[in-house]
């Protein structure tokens, strides 16, 4: 494997608070060193990359994706999902367990890991279900699943409704020093809803999902984490009240971390209501005859403008630890249904960096160092994974990005799916190259 010299880039590594113009050298699949520009003469036969005006970053890590394999390969498979990840600058992803069959046993974990070995070099760090079949009744064999290589346990797509069962799961996870990834939703008051409950759900004539559905379960599971000491990671947080709860939990010393996704700090429930002039297969009729954008239907749903602002403030003050994508691909015909019958979920791996730069960096809300912390360094810490750094001797998972590149979001995508909520959005910031273990796996 030949050496790679990335010269004249702005090297940003939050793991050591590094942010300066420098050269980065990769050799034998690891970071060899970071040097003053021009201080090291490249070896013959080495690949030289001029990163002038660009950022040199640790590979991004997504703690929350859906790769759909096994069982739903028509939506996405591990190979296509890894290609989408590389195109978005991600060198590691954590797929959720709601596959078919469910990722609730060692055999399925081994299948996923084997498939990932034959993909493009993106590391696939699977999570496993908390309960068998995600039925909320019998705990999975967490010890065996940890030994098989899972990075945590999740019931994504639903919550463990039984309080005692969730307490038992947290106690077991604590004994194994493993995190619980928590989809917080009170199903009794959310089932049947297809968007945020408020003015726009009323205008569209559909059943809404109240913010309390997310907040009630967040309160319960924070208190369980307080009792058990389990590391609790709260997934796709969308409401301001949840963020207040997380701030309080952290001030009490409870081991809680949280993620949000780009759509929650960019869009609101008002964006679900489509322009009547729009013509696209995903602009569909709702039950009231009004038109709505099913590419903006996800769970939890897009919330109010005040919630969107609260998410941004939480990204600024450290309440939120990570930006995840909740990449959830669906087939075209599935998203062509009406808003109340189309499936939840949007894709996001290929747009996360650009949307985050556009919404957070350009307005000066956070620094580039903080953005990379949210996309890379903190996710590595949450997963207990040794990435998220550019320090010498560590695996050479590197992203080169152009923070000034302007483009418009539209397909085709590396993903099999097209259900982006950002279609037609003008963005600034683009991944130019992704390197995993010293090998270039994506080049724009």
Secondary structure, DSSP 8 states (H G I E B T S, - for coil): ---EEEEEEEEEEGGGTEEEEEEEEEETTEEEEEE-TTSS---TT-EEEE-TTSEEEE-EEEEEEE--TTT-TTT--HHHHHHHHHHTTEEEEEE-S--SS-S-SHHHHHHHHHHHHTSSS-EE---EESBGGG-SSSB--HHHHHHHT--EEE-TTS----HHHHHHHHHHHHHHT-EEEE----HHHHTT--EESSHHHHHHT--EE-HHHHHHHHHHHHHHHHHH---EEE-S---HHHHHHHHHHHHTT--EEEEEEGGGGT--GGGGB--TT---TTEEE-TTS-EEEGGG--SS----HHHHHHHHHHHHHTS--EEE--EE---HHHHTS-TTTS-S-B--TTTHHHHHIIIIITTTSS-HHHHHIIIIIHHHHHHT-S-S---TTSB--EEEEEEEEEEE--S--SSS----TTTT-EEEEEEEEEEETTEEEEE-
